């Protein structure tokens, strides 16, 4: 008999999308969320969301279940980085070829849509339901209901899509032999806003991810359909020349922004209110293994939370749903243990790779993009891709504009980095980069791949 009763813990982006996938497979899905219904505006948390950057992997997952048309009106294409220097001048670094873009979308709005769709397909949404206890051996959960009473609910399958602080993962740690590692990076973030102009227009270029790289810290801004920008300030918690610990009052805050982000400061009338009113949030990296025990499994951030600096956290989680659905299609639902084992085997190397790339990309975003040598390096790589589109593919393109396995992209990117490091050793490269022997570079990369 089919084992149709699936309980998903977490009604965030990944849990809601997975609910749609599984309902469309004919399964009976119940989604448990400890928070109130996020569609109720009175419960909407302020200042807790980094805008999402939807790219090819995410679109592929949405396309498989026919959601592109629903989502498309709420996204804004960003064709590259608009880099702001300390003098207010900007330069534009395209992400890929012409018309290749990543897409800014509000986390809250996106989540609302996916919850609505999950309900429309028949998933049972249980908000204000906290999973107080989970039995891995019995595949059962003890749920605290909104009125405070408790219920013990048996289910055929439990999937934890409840993020970096997963309750299912906690249960696995206590009841199974699960290896677990978490790491907080030294930086935190705070959400801010650049509102529309007095004329109701965008205050900056709406088709770019804006970035103010300042070495050990940075500010970014992503556009919204209401003509505002959601900004995220990344600072060390302590110990830097600019850090959260050293901003104690409005004078400190304005001094930092006037010194390092003057053009953004001029566009942020509510800076003081938002900075001191919005929470300062941490950034965590999570690794664990195995992801499964009995008929319970972790997915998304619950097993591979990553820092947001490659824009792949959501896209990776959506790809999880896409791949899990393909395995269910292949193996059916008579043996969830087999499906889960195959999923874990396929995904673990890739999620390890993208987590490492996300950490590495932080350095690039906050520091390298303002470096003239970095800009020349990227121009050489772009020309290589133009002349030899199959032999040389920039790492960002492999990750963002393809569905190549993350692990393969990481390996190929490291080889290309080694070759480019040698190219950039030329003391005259800044003056003569346009005369580079591109054919010789391709020969080097082909030789490196054979070694």
N, C-alpha and C positions, 0 to 999 in steps of 0.2 A: 504494500500500500504506500501511496505517496505520504510523505511527512510534510504536511501543508502548513502547520502552525509556526510562523516565524515571528519572534520578538526582536525588534531592533531597539537598542538603547541609544537615545540621542536623536533629536529632531532638527539637527543642524543641516547644513548643505548636503553632507554626505549621507546621513541617515535618511533624509527626505528623498533624495534622488534614488537611493537603494530601495526605499519603499515602493517607489513607482516601478522600478525594474521588476521587483519580485511580485507585485500585484499583477503586472502584465504577464507574468509567467503562471498566473493562476493560483498563487499561494495566498494564504490568509495572513496578512501582516498587521501586527500591532506595534506602534511606535511609542516608546515611553520617554518623556521629557520632564526633567525635574523643574524646569522654569515654567512660568506662566506662558500662555499662548502668545508667541511673539508677534502675532498679527494685531493684537490689542495695543493700540498706541500708548495707553497709559503705563504699559509695562516695558516699552521700548527703552533699552539702556542707552544713555548718551555717552558719546566719547569712547566707545569700546570696539570700534570696527576699523580695520584697515581695509580700504576698498579692494575688491577682488579684481584680478587681471585675468580675464578669460582668454585662453589661447587654444591652439588646435586640438590638444588632447581633450580639453573640456568640451569643445564644440562637438567632437566626435561622439562623446558619451551622450550629449543631448540629442544629436541627430539620430542615434539608434532608436530612441523612443519618441521621436517626432516633436521635440520641444524647442527647436531653433526659432520657429516663427513666434513663439510665445515670448522668448527671451530677447530677441533681436531689438525690439523697440526701446529697450532699457539700457542698451550698451552704447558706449562711445569709443570709436576706434582711436588708438594711440599708435602712431606710425614710428615713433622713436622717442629718445630721451631729449628733452630740452634742458641743457645744462646751464645753470645760472652761476656766474662767477661773483666774487665779492664786490665788483664794481657795477653790478646790474646788467652786464652784457651777457648775451646768451649764444649758445651754439647748439646745433641740432645734429644728433647722431641717430640715423635710421636704424631700426631694429633688424630689417632684412631688405629684401628687394622691394621695388615699388609696389604699393598696395598691400604689403604684408603688415599686419597690425596685431597688437594685443588689445583687448577690449575692457575698458573700465566699467564696473558695475557695482552698485551698492550691495554690500553683504546682506543688509536687512531686507531690501526689496527682493533680492534674489531668493532668499530663504522663504519669504512670504509666498512667492510664486510656487516654489517646489512643495511646500506644505499643502497649499491649495490643490495642486495636482495630485499629490499622494492621496489626499482625502477623496478627490474626484474619482480616482481609480479604485477606491474602496479600502484603503489603509485606515485602520482605527487609530486616531491620534489621541494620546493620553497625556495632556499637559498637567503640570503640578503633580506628577506621579514620580516620586523618587524611589529608585531601586536601592533599598536599604541593605538587602542581602541577596546574594546570588549563589545558588548551588550548582557547581559545575557538574558534579556526578549525576544529579537528578534533572539537570536542565530545567531549573525552576528559579523563579525570582520572588522575593518578598517585596511588595510594593506598598509604599505609604501613599494613601489617597489624599486628595485635597482637604478632606475633613479631618485628617490626622489618623484615621483608622488604617489598619494594615490588612493586606490580602496576600496569600501565597498562591502564586499562579504557575502551573506547569506548562511547558511549551515544548515543541519538537526541536527548535533551534533558537539559539541566542546569538545575535550579532551585535558587538559593541562598536557603535559609531559615535561614541560620546567623548571624543576629543582627547587632548593631551592629559587630562586628569580622569581618565576612564574608570568607571566603577567596575566594569567587567574585568579590566586588566588588574585592578586591585584584588578582585576575587581570585583571579588566576595566580597572582603572586602568593596568596595565602594558601591556595588549595592545590597547586600544581608546581612543577619544577620549571618556572619561567624565569629566564634571565632578563634583567631589566637595567637600563641605564638612562638617566636623564641629565641634561646639562643646561643650565641657564647661562646665556651669554652675558657679557658685562654691560650690555646696553639694554635700555627699556625704550618704550615709546609712549607718546601722548598724541591724541587726535586733536586737530585744530581745523579751522575752516577759512577759506577765502570765498566770500559771498559774491553774487553777481554785482556788476556795476550799477550805478544809479539808473542807468538806462535799461537795466535788465539783461545785460550781455555778459559773456565770459570776460573776466578780467585779464586772462592770458590765453595763449594758444590752446584751444580745447582738444587738439588732436595729438597731444604729446603727454608723456609722463614727465613732469617737471621735477628736477632734482638740483638741490643746492649742496654739492659735496664739499665738505670742509675737513678732510683728513680723518679725524677720529669721531666725527659726528656728521649728521646730514638732516636735511628736510626734503620730503618729497610731496608732490601734489598730483592727484588724479581727478579728472573732470567728472561731473555729474550732469544728468539731463536737465536739472533745474538751473543750470548755468553757474553753479557753485563748484568749488574744488574741495575735496576732502584731503587735508594735509596731515602728514604724519611726521612728527619730530622724533628722531632717534638720537639719544644721548647716552653716555655712560651714566650709571647710577651715581658713581662717585669716582674721584681720583683724577679726572681730566681737567684741562683748563676750562672747559665748559662741560658741566654735568648737572644732573638733576639736583644733587645735594647743594650746589652753589647758587641755585635760583630760589631765593626765599621770599622775594617780594616783587612788586611791580617794577621797581627801579632796576632790580637785577635782570628781570625778564626783558625789559625794553632795551637795556644795555646790550644784552646778547643779540637780540634781533636786529638792532640798529647797526651793530658791528658786523654781523655775519650774514644776515638775511634781510638787508635793508629794503630791497625791492619787494619782497614778500610782506615785510612789516607794514609797508605803505598800503597794502591791500587787505589788512586784517583788522578791522575796527573792533572786533570782539576778542582780540588776542588775550587780554588780561583775564577776562571772565572765563574764557574757555580753558586757558592754561591752568588756572587755579581751581576750576570747577570740574574738569575732566580727570579721570583717574590716570595714574602712571602705571602702565602694564609691562609685564615681563615677557621675555622671548625665550622659548624653551625648545630644546631638541630632545626627542625621545626615540630610543631604540629598544626593541625587545625581541625575544625569540624563545619558544615558538609563539605563533600568533593564534594557535588553536589548542583546544583541550576538549575531548569528548565531542559534543555537538555545539560547542561555543567557539566563536571566532572574533578576532579584532579586525577592524578595517579603518582606513583613513588615519587621522591624527592619533587615534587610540593606539596604533602600533608604530607609526612613523611620523610623529609631529616634527616639523622642520621650521627653521627660521624663514621669514617671508621674502628673502632677497633674490630669489630667482622667479618669483611669481608663480610657483608650481604647486603650492600646498593644496589648493582646491583642485587644480587640474589633475594632480596626481591621485587625489581621492576619487575624483570622477572616473579616472581611468581604472582605478580599483573596481568600481561598480561595473564598468564595461567588461573588464576581464572576468570578474566573478560571474556575470550573466552568461558570458560565452561558455564558461566551464559548466554551469548548470544546464545550458542547452546541450552540451556534449554528453554529460554523464548523468543527467537527470537528478531527481531529488530523493531517490531511494537510498543513497549513500552520501549523506552530507559530509561524513568524515573524509571520503575520497575527494570530494569537491574542494573542501577546505585545505587538504594537504597539497593538492595540485596548485591551488591559488597561492599558498604560502611559498611554495617552491619557485613559482614563476616570478613573484613580485619582490621577494626579499632582496635579491641583488640589485634590482632597479631602485627600490626605495632607499637603500643604503647609498647608492650613487647620487641620487638627486639631493639627498640630505647633505652630502659632502659638497656638492656643487653650490647649494644654497649658502652654506657657510662661506665658501670661497668668494662668492659673488658680492658679499657684504663689503669686502675690502675694495673690490672694483667700484662699487657704487659710491662709497663714501670718499674715495681717495683717487683712484686711477682715472676716472672719467674726466678729471680736471687736469690731467698730466698730458702735455703735448706729445710725449713719446707714445703714450697709450693711444692717442688719437691717430697718430701715424700708423701704428701697428694695426689698428682696426681698418684703416683705409687700405693697407696692403692686403689684409685678409679679405676684405670685400672685393677687391680687384681679382684676387685668386679665385674666389667663388664665381665671379662673373666670367672669367676666362676658362675655368675648369670646374664647372658646377657639380660634377659627380666625384671628382678627385679631392676637392677641398670644400668642406662645408663648415662654416663657423659653428662653434659650440652652441651659441645662443640659437642659431637656426635649427640645429639638430634637436635641441630640447623643446623649443617653443613652436616651431613651424613644421614639425613632423611628429610621427608616432614611433620613431626609432626607440628601441629599448634604452632607457636611461643609462644602463650600465655600458652599453655599446657606445653611446654618445660620450660618456665620460672617458672611456678608454681612448677613443679616437681623438677627443679634445686634448688629452694629455700628450699624445704623439705630436699633434699639430703645435702645441705650446712649445715643446722641445725644439722643433724646427724653427719656429718664429723667434725663440730666444736667441738662436744662433744668428738669424737674419738681423736682429736688432743690436747685435754686438758690433756691427760695422760702425766705426766712429763718424762716418759721413752719412749715416742713414737718414737723419733729419733733413739734410739738404738734397739727397739723391734718391729718395724713396720711390719716385716715379720711374727711375731707371732700373729698378730691381729686376733681376732675371727670374721671372715667374716660372718659367719652365724648369729651371734648376731647383727651385723650391719644391715643385711637384715631384721631381725625381728624388729629392731627399725624403719626402714623406712616403713615397712608394717603397723606398729602400728600408725605411724605418718599420713599415708594416710587415716586411718580409723577415725581419730579424726576430 
